[in-house]
Amino acid sequence: MIIKLFCINGFTRNTLRNKLEEAIASNHLSCQVEEIHNCDDFTNEGIFSAPAIKIGDKVMLYDEHSPDEAVKKVINYLLTGCDGNLLVPVDFTFESIHALRYAILIASQLGKGITIAYIHQPIVYAVSYSTSYVDVIERSRKQLERLVTQARLEMNRSGNHIPVDMHFDIGEITSTLIRLVEDDKYDMIVMSSHAENTFLKRVLGSVSTLVGRLSPKPVIVVPPGVNLELPKKMVVGLTKELLNENAMKYLVDFASDQEVFVDFVFVTNDTSEFNMLKDSLTDHLLVHNKKFRKFSISSVPYTDDRIDEALIQYAFGTHAGMIAVTTHHRSFIESLGYRSVSKHILLKHVLPVMVLHSPHNAIPTMTDYLYDTIKEG
């Protein structure tokens, strides 16, 4: 197999090539690294940003200051046949198993693996690990093992051979998941939401809502009852944050791999603002024009400051199968008085919601976790 390395900077190129060849040799892989330096060859190969690595049809962009991360991602792809795993937390309820089945559909289409995770949250008043408490933990671990085995068997029967592994952990669920997904092994979280929309949940927020807003990686929240089918159309809330290159690249890769029609919708009452953002989005999409052709850009008005309601109504009216929104974590001070559109959409439990994030998010502090937990709107 040929690994194509697209790079102009000689020092960066040599460093990455040496590290790649060492990792290939240590893992006993039959691969060769081919360097490509000519910009015309970049265009012919569909590369519009360098440095980059191409394996078959798979293109991986990387930070030239992080060659070790790039090598780790390449080796994982070569060993598993997939570029990163979907992290799927479960609590063994019907809703979480439904989200797992939805995640399997996505993983199959994207060529990714799945890690099924169970996070055991300790009882607040458990001062020590009693024998009965240890038994509870062990039963949960065995239940997770059975679920992973069952998932593998079901996929093998259907001819779907995506890799599946498991992760068992103990800790506070939200912070543990966020810490876990920071690992380069994971590209995205797919998780369930629960149907109840009680007063307590609106005030405290569900785990899926908090993870959706605080995770450094994309999150898909799957409500109970949605059809187990890939979306043919996505309604994407158009914001300035969406134009961030990482968010846009993930959205383009997701939509093009699944041949999803993307309807970019700017919820606004300001025509001039929409036109400016539309022009900026068009420029960004030109970079991806070889992969991403099925899209439209439109605007809808809103009333009573309910941008989330306008976006949801538009998605239903156009028969979309998924809503995508962009958010970034705000600090305690920045969040004062801020009304989160993404949070309110996640609380509606009407369609699968993809939450994209900026890579420049501030790292959430304990104060931010507590504030996000108790903050209302």
N, C-alpha and C positions, 0 to 999 in steps of 0.2 A: 504494500500500500504506500502511496506517495502522500506525504504531508507537505503542502505548499506554504511557504513562509513569505509573506508580502511585507517588505520593509525597505526603507530608504536609508535610515541611519545605520552606518556600518557597525558601530559599537553595540547598539541594541540588537541588530541582526545576529551578530556573532555570539553575544551572550545567550540569546534565546536558543539559537541552534545548538550550542554546546550543551545547554541544560536539557533540551529536548532529546538529543542523541543519547545522553547519559541515562535519562529516564526510560527511553525505549529499550536500551540494552539491559538495564536492571530488571525490567519487566518481561524480558525475552520476547519482545514483539518484533514482527517482521515488517518494518517500516523504513522508508527512506525520506530524508528531509530535502526538499528542493527549494532553493531560494529564487525569488522573483523580485527584480529591482526596477524594471522598466515600467513607467506609468501607463504606457499604452497597453501593456500586458495586464495591468491592474484592471483596466476598463473591460478588456476582452473576457476576463475571468469574473466580471460582475463585482469587483472590489472597488468601493467608492471611498473607503477610509482605511488608512494604514497607521500603525502596523496591524496585520491580520493574519490568521491561519485558516487554511481551507483543507478539509478532508472530504474527498468526494464532492457532494453538493453542499456540505455544511461549512458555513463561514463563521469564524469566531473572531470578534474584535477583542483587543486586549490593551491594557495600560502598559506602555513601554517601561514604566517604573516598577512593574510587578511581574517579572518573568516567571517567578516561581508559581504564582497563581495561574498563569496561562498554561504552564506545563502540566499542572495538576488537572486542569480542566480537559486538556487534550488526552492525557493518559486515561482519565475516567471514561471519556468518550470511546477510546479505543478498546478498553476492557469490557465495557458494558453494552456498547452499541448505542448508547444514548448520551445526550449532552445534558447532564444534570437530572436530578430526581424531583418529582413532585412530593412535597411533604404533606401527608394526609392525616391529621389528628382525628382520633375516634374516641368515643366514650361508650361504645357498644350499644347505643340507642339506634332505633330505626332511622332517625334523621342522619346520624353520622355514617351509617352503612350506605344510605342512599347517596350521600356525598362521595363516599369511596367509589361507588359504581360510576358516578359521574366523572371522577378523577381518572378512572381506568380508561374511559372513552377518550379523554383529552390526551393522556399519556400515549395511548396507542396511535393517535393521529400525529402527535408531535415527535414520536420516537424517543420518549423519555421513560425512565424507570419510576417506581413508586416506593416511598418509605411510609409504611403505616405506623403511626406513633400513638402511644398512649401515655399521658402524663398523669401520674397519680398525685393528686393534691392532698397533702397530709391534713388530718383533722386538727383544727386549731388547738383544741385542748389536749391533744396527745403529747404528753411530756416526754415519754420514752417509747421505744419500740417494744410493746408487749408481745407475747406469743401470738395472741389473736390478731394483732395488727399486722405482724409479719405474715400471717396466713392470708390476710386480705390482700396484701401486696402480691404474694405468690400466686393467688388465684387470678388476679388481674393480669399478671405476666403470662400465665398459661392460657388465659382467654385470648390475649393478643396473639400468642403463637398459633392457636387454633384458627383465628381469623386470617392470619397471613397464609397458613397452609390451605385454607378453603379458597382464598382468593387465587392462589397459584393454580389449584386444581381446576377451578372454573375457567380460568384463562387458557390453560392448556387444552381443555376440552373444546374451547372455541377457536383454537389455533392461534391465540394471542399470547406471544411469548415475551412480553416485556418483563424486565427484572423487577422483583418485589423483595424488599427487605423490611425489617422492623426496628423500631426504637422504643425502648421502655425507659421512662424517667420518673423522678419524684421531685415535685416542687410546685410552685405557684404556676398555673397553667399558662397564662398570658406571657409572663416574662420568660418562662422556659422555652416556649415556642419561638419567641422572638430571638432569643439567644441561639437556639438550635438552627434556625433558618439562615443565620449569618454565615454558616458553613458554606463553602463554595460547592459542596455536593448538591445543594438544593437551589432550584431556580424559582420555585413558586410554592405557595401553600394553597391547598384546596380543602375547604372545611365546610361543615354544615352550619346552618342557623336553626334555631328552634322557633316554632311557629308562634308561641305566645308573645303578645306584645303588651304586657301588663304595665301598670304604672311603675312598679319596681324596676322592671327591665328598662323602661324609658329613662329612668333616673340613673340607675347604676350602669347600664350598658351590658350587652352580652359579651362573652369571650370573643366571638367572631367579630363583633363590632370593634372591640379594642385591638385585636390582632390586625384587622383590616386597616386600621388607621395608624398603627405603630410599627408594623412590620417593615423592614428595609427591602423586602422583595415583594413582587406582585402577589396578590391574594385573590382567589375566587371563592366567594361565599355562596353556597348552594342552599336555597330554601327547600323545605320538605314539599313533596308533591309535584315538583317540576318534572317534565318528561325527561327520560334518560336518552337524550339525543343531542348531538352537537349543534350549536347555534348556526343557522344559515345567515343570520343578520345580527349585527351588534350596533347598538346606539351608544356612541361615545360622547360624553360630556366634554365639549371643547373649552379648554382653559389655557392660559399661558403656561401653566405647569406641564401640560401635555406636550408642549413643544420641546421639553427637555429631551435630549438625544436618547438617553437610556429608556425612558418611558415610551417614546415613539418607536424605537427599535423593537422593543418587546411586543408592542401592539402589532406592528407590521409583521413580525415573524409569526405570531400567533394567528393572525387573520389570514396571511398568505398560505401558511401550511395547511389550514383547514378550509381554505377557499371561502372565507366568510365575507359577506358584503358589509362594509363599515359605513355607517351613517354618522358623520361628525355633526353634532348639534350644539350650537352656542345659544344658551338660554339668556336672552338679553332684550332690553327695550331700546337699545342704542344702536342704530343702523351703522353709523360710522365706526363704532367700536368693532362690530361684527366684520365689516369689510377689511379693517386692518388685520384682525386676527385670521381671517380667511386667506388673505394674501400671504401672511407668514406661514400658515399651515401648508398652503400650496407649494411654497418654496421647499419646505421640509419634505414633502411627499415626492418631489422631483428626484430627490436623492435615492428613493426606494422604488422608482417607477418600473423597474424590471420585475419586481416581485409583487407590487401592490397596485392593482388597477381598479379593483371593484370598490368604489367609494363615492360618497356624495358629501357635500358641505352645505348645511342649512342653518337657519336660526328660528327660534320660537320665542314668543313673548312670555312673560310671567306676571303674576299678580300677587299682591300681599306678601312679597318677599319669599315666595315659595318656589325657589328654583328647582328643588328636588321633586316637587309635585309636577311641575311642568315637564321635566325630563322623563319621569315615569309615565305620565299620560301620553307623551309622544311615543315612547317605546311600545306601549300597548297598542296605540292607534296604528302603528306601522308594522305590527306583528314581529317585533324583534325577539330574539331568543336570549339576549344577554345585554346588560348595561355595563359600560366601563366608565369609571371616573378616576380622576387623578387627585391625589392628596399629598400633603407633606406634613410631617409632624411639627407642630408648633410648641414652643416652650410654654411654661405656665403663664408668663407675662404676655406673650404674643397671643395666647388663646383667649384672654379676657375679652369678652364681648363678641367673640367670633362664632358665627353659626356654621357648623360643619354640614355641608351638603352631602358629603359622602356618608357621614354617620346616619343622617336621616334616611337616605336611600337604603342603607344596610338594614335599618330597623323595620323597613316596610315588608320584607320577606315576600317579594312578588316575583322576581326573576333572579337568575344567577347574576351576581355582580362581581366584576373584575375591578380591583383597586390597584392602580399603578402609583408608584412613588418616585420622588426625586432622589437621586443618589447623594444629594447634599443635605439630607435630613440631619437635624441635630440628634445626637444620641439621647434617647429618653432617659431622664433622671427619675429617681424614686418619686420626687415631687410631681413630675409629669404623669407617672403611672397613677398616682393617687388622684390627681386632679382629673385625668381622663375618666377615671372610674366614677367620680361623683358629679362630674360636670353635666349639666342639662342644657343641651342645645347651644 
